[in-house]
């Protein structure tokens, strides 16, 4: 289920639970077991505290022994699916279109380093990363300042040489501080290819670019003093700088599909795609976000039967193809109908 309307959400869930109850009973499950399975879900309807802390989407998964609840930052259609496996396709945008990136929140008073995605952020503690300008420079010999020069290429280590003088020069101190920050990040990032976003006041950003050796630092950072900013606010602002890279990845995948269409390396027939997904032969799958194809599939024989309307024991074959593609290491893009390749 989805939607931010808190007062309406318990009503929606009640209707969906009633629909699930009806489907389970029609599938032949004993009424006592159905009530046992759905009891935790119905209990949520009276939990006012639960409904005060919702995100855009809510996913509930039931088995005979447990209920799993996920509050999700995604909006999707309200849907009840009863079957032998969980319906996961609506959740796949959490894994694709949600690439991770790094965020360096930087000021002279505080340094914080994060790994983040579109929806999540977590701080990373690095032993060699100074926490402030004062901490970075407190052991410096004022007669032998370290001046930084970038190695200039991916994987190349920063190099330094000694140069006297300039101990009272603010810019020199800041550059030495930033060089130590860059040095502290280098060992962690040297084998990475994820974007790095800087969040800082404007004048620090070009100075950090002077000392940077990481080739995936984005030219456009988040402007403003990050010291009092909450991590989630920094994540949202940084994602605006990274989002276009996700779009580029999707467009590249669509372009590649169009290039190989008709060569035997691409297909739009589910009867071919579903067995190939189980064999791990689908590199990229495009599927319509709210489309369903109900039927049954036997992975052992490759036999597939699809039906216009769901029948008892049917699964969503599009969901099966998407989940198997994901599990086998492929990429899955959920698109609107007008964005699907033809």
N, C-alpha and C positions, 0 to 999 in steps of 0.2 A: 504494500500500500504506500501511498505517497501524499505529500501536501502539508503545508505548514499550519493549516486551520486546526488549532488544538481542540476546539470544542466539537468539531465534526469527526475527528480521527477515531474516538472510541466508538462512534456509531458505525463508521466504515468498518472497523475491525470486527465489531459484532456481526455485521452482515457477512463479512468474509468468513468468519468462523462458522456461521450457520451454513454457508455454502460448502465449506470443507466438511462439516458434519454430514450433510446430505450426500456428498460425493463418496465419503468413506462408507456410509451405510449402503449406498447403491453398489459399491464395489464388493459387498459381501462381508465386511468386517463386523464383528459382533458389537452390538450397541454399547455394552459395558466397556469394551476396549476403546471404542471411539470416544466415549465420555472421559475415560482415563487419559487418553492422549491429548485431548483438547482442553482439559480442565485448567492447566496453567495459563492458556491463552485467554479463557473467559475470566480468570482471576485478574488479569491486567485491566479489564474494563472498569474495575472499581479502584484502581490504584492511581489516585490523583497525582501523587509525586512522579510516577512514571510518565504521565502525559505532560508534565511541565518541562521535561528535558528531552525534547524530540528534535531530530534533524529533519531533513527534507523527505527522507524515505525510511520505511520500517520494514524489515524482513524477518519473518518468523518461520522457523523450521521445526517440524514436529516428528518425533519417533515415539514408539511406545514407552521408552524410558525417559525421554527428556525433551525440553523445548529450548531452542537456541534463538536468542533475540539479537538483532543487529540494527542499531540506528545508523542510517547511511546518509551521506551528503549528496545523494542522487534522487532525482524525481523519476518515477517510472509508473507504468499503468498498474492499477489494482488488479491482482490476479491470484487465483487459487489453483494450484496444481497438486493432484494426488497421484502418486506413482511410486515406483521402486527406487527412484533416485531423486535428489533435490534438483529443483529448477534454478539454474544459476546464471543463465545468460544475461539477465538484467544487471547483474553485479559485475560483469566483466569490464565495464569502463573503469572500475577501480584499479585494474591492472594494466589496461591499455588506454592511452590518452591521459595517463597519470604518471608520466615519467618523473623520475626523481632528479633533484638538482641540489646544489649546495648553496648555502647562504652565509655570507660573512657579514655580521653586524659589527660595524667598526666605528669607534671614536677614540679620542686620546685617553678617555677615562675607562673604557670598557671594550673588550673584544669577546664576541660570542660567535661560535661556529655551529651551523645546523645542517642536517640533511632533511630535505623536505620533498613533498609531492604536492599535487594540487590540493589534497585534502588533509595531509598530515605533516607534522614537523616535529623533529626531535633534536635536542642539543647534543653535540659531540664534544667530549672532553679530550683534548690532546695535550700530552705532557710538555711538548716543546713550544706550545703556543702561548705567547705572553698575554696577560689579561689587561694590560694598560700600558701607556707610554712610560709611566714612572717605573713600572716593574721591568719593562723591557730594557731600560737604560740604566738601571740603578747600579749595575756592576761594570758599566763601560769605563774604560780608561780615557779621560778627557784628552790625553795627549796622543791617543792612537785610536781615532774613531774608525769604525768600520763603514766603508762605503760599498753599496751593493751594485752589482751589474748582473742583469738577467742573462741566463744561459741562452734564452731566446727560442728554445725548441722544446717539444714535448719530451718529457723524460729527462731533460738535461738538468743537472743540479745547479743551484745558484752558486755563484762564486763571489768572493770578496777580496778586497785588498785594503791595506792600511793607508790612511791619509790623515795627517795631522791638521789641527786648526778647526775653526768653525764651531766650537763647543757651545757658543752662545747664540748660534743661528737657529731660530725656531724651525725653519724649513729643513735644515740639516738634521735636527733632532727627529722631526716627524718622519723624514725619509728613512733614517736609521731604524726607527720604531717599525715602520711599515715593512722594511726589509726583514726584520726579525719575525714579524707576523707571517710574511710570505715564506720564509724559511721553515717556520713551524708547520705550515700547511703542506709544504712540498712533499715530504715523505708520505703523507696520507694520500695526496692527490696525484702522485706521479704516474700511476697506471690507470687513472680515471679518464672518462670521456664525458662525464656529466657536466652540464652548465654550472658555472659559478656566478652568483649574483652578489654584488656588493651593496650593502645598505649603509649609507653614511651621509654626512653633510657634503655639500657639493665639492668643496675644495679638496677633500681627501680622495675623491674618486680618481681624478687624473694623476694624483701623486702615487696612488697604489698601482695604477697601470704602468707607471715608470719602473716599478720594482718587480712587477709580475712576470713569472715564467710559465704560468699555466695557460695552455693555448685555448681553453674553453671558457675563459672569463668573458662574460658578456659586456659589450661596450656600454650598454644602457643599464645603469643601476637604479636602486631605490633611493630617492633623495630625501634627506632629513635626518635629524639626530635619532638614532635607534635606541638610545640608552633606556628610555622609559617605555618603549614599545613592547607590547605583548608578542610572544613568538607567533601566535596565530595571525596577528595583524601583519607582521613582517612576511609571513608565508603568503598571505593573500596578495600583498603588494608585489612580492617577487614573482609570483605565478603569472602576473600580467606581463612580465618581461620574458617568461619562458614559454608561454602558451603557444606562440607562433611556431615554435620548434615542433610541437606535437602536430600541428596542422601540416607542417612541411612533411613529416613522416607519413601521415595519412595520404597526402597528395602524391608522394613518391610511390607508395604502395598501389594507389589507383592507377598511376601512370604505368607502372610495371605490369599490372593486370591487362591494361589496354594493349600494351606492346606484345604480350604473349598470347592474347586471346586468338583462338583459331589455329594455334600451333600444336595443340595437344597438351600444353603445359598449364592450361586453365580450363575451368568448367563452371557452368552455372546450373548443372543438373545435380540435385540432391542425391539421387541414386548413385552417382559417382563420388560425390564429395563425402558422404557419410562413411562409406567403407574406407576411403582414403584417409579420412581424419583418424579413424581407429588404427590405421597402419602407420600413422605419423608422417604422412606424405603431403599434408597441407601446410604450407609455409604461412599463407595469409588467407583469412576468411573474412569476407564482407557479408553481413547479414542485417536484415531490416530490424530495427530496434523492437518494435511491437508486433512483429509478424510471428505466426505459429504455423506449424505443419504437424498435425497429429497423426500418429501411426505407431508401428512397431518395427524394430530392427533387430536382427540376429547377427551380432558381430562375427560369430563362427562361420556362418554360411554366406554372409553378405546380403541375405534376403531382406528386402524392405517393403512394407505395405503401408500406404498412407490413406487417410480417410478425410472426407470433407468436414465431418464433425467428430470430436473426440469420443471414443468408445472406451468401455472398461479395459483397463490395463494399457491404454495408449500412453505414449510419451510424446513430448514435443521434439520432433526429429531435428528441428533447427537448433534447439537447445543442446541436444546430444552432439551435433556436429561442432557447435561452438565450444562446448566444454572439452571435448576430445582434442580439438585443435590446440586449445590452451594447455591441456595436460601434456601434450606431446611436444610442446615448445614452440608452437606456431603463434602468430598474432591474430587477434580478432578485433574487427572494427564494427561497431554497431552504428548503422547509419539510418537517417530518415529515408523514406521511400524515394524522394526526388533526388537523393544523393547517391543512390545505389548505381553501380556500374551496369551498363547494358551490353 
